[in-house]
Amino acid sequence: MTTKEILHSTEEKMKKALESVSREFAEIRTGRASPSLVEGLYINYYETPTLLKQLASISAPDPHLLTIQPWDKTAIPEIEKAIMKSNLGITPSNNGTLIRLVIPQLSRERREELAKVVHKMSEEGRVSLRTIRREAKESLEKLEKDKVIAEDDKFRGIEELQKLVDKYIAKIEELLKNKEKEVLEF
């Protein structure tokens, strides 16, 4: 394995870590209706756990309402059950063909609580980036020890590695800033 290959695979892992943080942020309720709040829920559909987004059309016709229109109307009771079990704190209502979720306004305390959760998620993302960096650095050091690359190449590789980490940490910070603004905004 070369320095370039290590850096490339490291960047791929960092992209995945960033996507993971982004997905987690999308699941945080902000008082504004967003299909991402429910599309990741698993529904017991004919004894098979199935993602809600694979069973229904989900839309947000206004900022405080989500509508879920299942393609199979017999799935409505299971969809409602999954929503009730989730930690969304929203009670679904249906008219036989469409499920409505009214998103209530969040209290100031709940918004501050969510801001803390978002901070914790971003910190976990940064920790995972640092772990990826440590593994890549160990790989570079092993290449140098095994005389596959020169010491200068190892140091250049470690320098590039740090630039990658800084780039992805900045992206997580940007996500955090935007999500925190969204959570705390009334």
Secondary structure, 3 states (H helix, E strand, C coil): CCHHHHHHHHHHHHHHHHHHHHHHHHCCCCCCCCHHHCCCCEEEECCEEEEHHHHEEEEEEECCEEEEEECCHHHHHHHHHHHHHCCCCCCCEECCCCEEEECCCCCHHHHHHHHHHHHHHHHHHHHHHHHHHHHHHHHHHHHHHCCCCCHHHHHHHHHHHHHHHHHHHHHHHHHHHHHHHHHHCC
